[in-house]
Structures are given as structure tokens and as C-alpha cells.
Amino acid sequence: MVPAGERRDQRDTWHGFSNALSRSFEMAATFALFVLLGLFIDDRVGTRPLFTIVFALLAVTGLGARAYYTYKAQIARDEEGKPWLHKNP
């Protein structure tokens, strides 16, 4: 159901902006937390910048994998039931 005075495509556009903003904040915050954790451990152990680099690479790898699989799942949901996915007999 679309609110009065709002078109479906307009609502989908705003929904897309909302998803993009929340995902970008999640990525930035997660990366920052991992780097801060690495800095904290490096400060305690005295191995600067070893753990900072390790945790930063771990965060980038994990966030990249999560973004890839989330995108693949979203595309599969969006294309479900589309005619170009049907096999010809």
C-alpha cells in the first residue's frame, strides 16, 4: 500500500536511500571499531601497528563478504518470479 499522494517508484527510491545510508553507516562504524580495537590491543601489548593492520584487514574482508552476499540475496529476491528466469521447455 502506497501513502496518498506518493507514487510507488518514489517510495522505492526513498527506501533505497534509507538502505544505502544504514549500510554505509554500518560499514564505517564497524571498520572504526575494529581499528580502535586493534589500536587498543597494540597499546597494551606494545606491537603497534600489528593488530591495527590485522583488524583493519579483517574488517575490510568481512564487510566486503557481507556486502557481496547481501547483494546476491537481494537480487535473488528482486528477480524471483521474473520471466527471464524461466527455462524454456
C-alpha positions as YAML, in Angstrom:
chain: A
units: angstrom
residues:
- id: 1
  name: MET
  ca: [0.00, 0.00, 0.00]
- id: 2
  name: VAL
  ca: [1.36, 3.39, -1.02]
- id: 3
  name: PRO
  ca: [0.55, 6.50, 1.06]
- id: 4
  name: ALA
  ca: [-1.79, 9.04, -0.55]
- id: 5
  name: GLY
  ca: [-0.01, 11.39, -2.91]
- id: 6
  name: GLU
  ca: [3.08, 9.22, -3.23]
- id: 7
  name: ARG
  ca: [3.91, 7.05, -6.20]
- id: 8
  name: ARG
  ca: [5.27, 3.53, -5.76]
- id: 9
  name: ASP
  ca: [8.54, 4.32, -7.59]
- id: 10
  name: GLN
  ca: [9.05, 7.38, -5.40]
- id: 11
  name: ARG
  ca: [8.59, 5.29, -2.27]
- id: 12
  name: ASP
  ca: [11.05, 2.69, -3.58]
- id: 13
  name: THR
  ca: [13.59, 5.45, -4.22]
- id: 14
  name: TRP
  ca: [13.34, 6.73, -0.65]
- id: 15
  name: HIS
  ca: [13.53, 3.17, 0.66]
- id: 16
  name: GLY
  ca: [16.72, 2.68, -1.38]
- id: 17
  name: PHE
  ca: [18.25, 5.85, 0.08]
- id: 18
  name: SER
  ca: [17.41, 4.62, 3.56]
- id: 19
  name: ASN
  ca: [19.03, 1.24, 2.97]
- id: 20
  name: ALA
  ca: [22.15, 2.82, 1.48]
- id: 21
  name: LEU
  ca: [22.54, 5.22, 4.39]
- id: 22
  name: SER
  ca: [22.15, 2.50, 7.01]
- id: 23
  name: ARG
  ca: [24.58, 0.16, 5.23]
- id: 24
  name: SER
  ca: [27.19, 2.88, 4.78]
- id: 25
  name: PHE
  ca: [26.96, 3.85, 8.46]
- id: 26
  name: GLU
  ca: [27.24, 0.19, 9.45]
- id: 27
  name: MET
  ca: [30.37, -0.23, 7.30]
- id: 28
  name: ALA
  ca: [32.05, 2.92, 8.62]
- id: 29
  name: ALA
  ca: [31.21, 2.17, 12.26]
- id: 30
  name: THR
  ca: [32.32, -1.46, 12.03]
- id: 31
  name: PHE
  ca: [35.62, -0.50, 10.40]
- id: 32
  name: ALA
  ca: [36.24, 2.20, 13.02]
- id: 33
  name: LEU
  ca: [35.50, -0.20, 15.90]
- id: 34
  name: PHE
  ca: [37.87, -2.84, 14.51]
- id: 35
  name: VAL
  ca: [40.66, -0.28, 14.05]
- id: 36
  name: LEU
  ca: [40.11, 1.11, 17.56]
- id: 37
  name: LEU
  ca: [40.21, -2.41, 18.98]
- id: 38
  name: GLY
  ca: [43.47, -3.03, 17.12]
- id: 39
  name: LEU
  ca: [44.94, 0.21, 18.47]
- id: 40
  name: PHE
  ca: [43.87, -0.71, 22.00]
- id: 41
  name: ILE
  ca: [45.47, -4.17, 21.80]
- id: 42
  name: ASP
  ca: [48.61, -2.71, 20.20]
- id: 43
  name: ASP
  ca: [48.87, -0.19, 23.02]
- id: 44
  name: ARG
  ca: [48.53, -2.90, 25.68]
- id: 45
  name: VAL
  ca: [50.91, -5.37, 24.05]
- id: 46
  name: GLY
  ca: [53.32, -2.85, 22.51]
- id: 47
  name: THR
  ca: [53.16, -4.22, 18.96]
- id: 48
  name: ARG
  ca: [51.98, -1.12, 17.12]
- id: 49
  name: PRO
  ca: [50.75, -1.33, 14.28]
- id: 50
  name: LEU
  ca: [50.46, -5.13, 14.01]
- id: 51
  name: PHE
  ca: [46.99, -5.67, 15.48]
- id: 52
  name: THR
  ca: [45.66, -2.45, 13.95]
- id: 53
  name: ILE
  ca: [46.54, -3.68, 10.47]
- id: 54
  name: VAL
  ca: [45.29, -7.20, 11.16]
- id: 55
  name: PHE
  ca: [41.94, -5.99, 12.49]
- id: 56
  name: ALA
  ca: [41.57, -3.44, 9.68]
- id: 57
  name: LEU
  ca: [42.15, -6.15, 7.05]
- id: 58
  name: LEU
  ca: [39.76, -8.47, 8.88]
- id: 59
  name: ALA
  ca: [37.10, -5.74, 8.92]
- id: 60
  name: VAL
  ca: [37.52, -4.94, 5.22]
- id: 61
  name: THR
  ca: [37.37, -8.63, 4.28]
- id: 62
  name: GLY
  ca: [34.33, -9.31, 6.44]
- id: 63
  name: LEU
  ca: [32.46, -6.21, 5.30]
- id: 64
  name: GLY
  ca: [33.21, -6.99, 1.67]
- id: 65
  name: ALA
  ca: [31.96, -10.55, 2.02]
- id: 66
  name: ARG
  ca: [28.83, -9.40, 3.84]
- id: 67
  name: ALA
  ca: [28.09, -6.76, 1.20]
- id: 68
  name: TYR
  ca: [28.57, -9.31, -1.60]
- id: 69
  name: TYR
  ca: [26.28, -11.93, -0.09]
- id: 70
  name: THR
  ca: [23.66, -9.36, 0.95]
- id: 71
  name: TYR
  ca: [23.64, -8.01, -2.61]
- id: 72
  name: LYS
  ca: [23.32, -11.50, -4.11]
- id: 73
  name: ALA
  ca: [20.40, -12.31, -1.78]
- id: 74
  name: GLN
  ca: [18.65, -9.01, -2.60]
- id: 75
  name: ILE
  ca: [19.00, -9.60, -6.34]
- id: 76
  name: ALA
  ca: [17.64, -13.14, -5.97]
- id: 77
  name: ARG
  ca: [14.62, -11.76, -4.04]
- id: 78
  name: ASP
  ca: [14.02, -9.00, -6.59]
- id: 79
  name: GLU
  ca: [14.23, -11.34, -9.58]
- id: 80
  name: GLU
  ca: [12.09, -14.09, -8.08]
- id: 81
  name: GLY
  ca: [9.31, -15.00, -10.48]
- id: 82
  name: LYS
  ca: [10.62, -12.85, -13.35]
- id: 83
  name: PRO
  ca: [10.00, -14.26, -16.83]
- id: 84
  name: TRP
  ca: [13.66, -14.27, -17.90]
- id: 85
  name: LEU
  ca: [14.44, -16.80, -15.17]
- id: 86
  name: HIS
  ca: [12.03, -19.43, -16.52]
- id: 87
  name: LYS
  ca: [13.56, -22.24, -18.54]
- id: 88
  name: ASN
  ca: [12.06, -22.90, -21.97]
- id: 89
  name: PRO
  ca: [10.72, -26.47, -22.36]
...
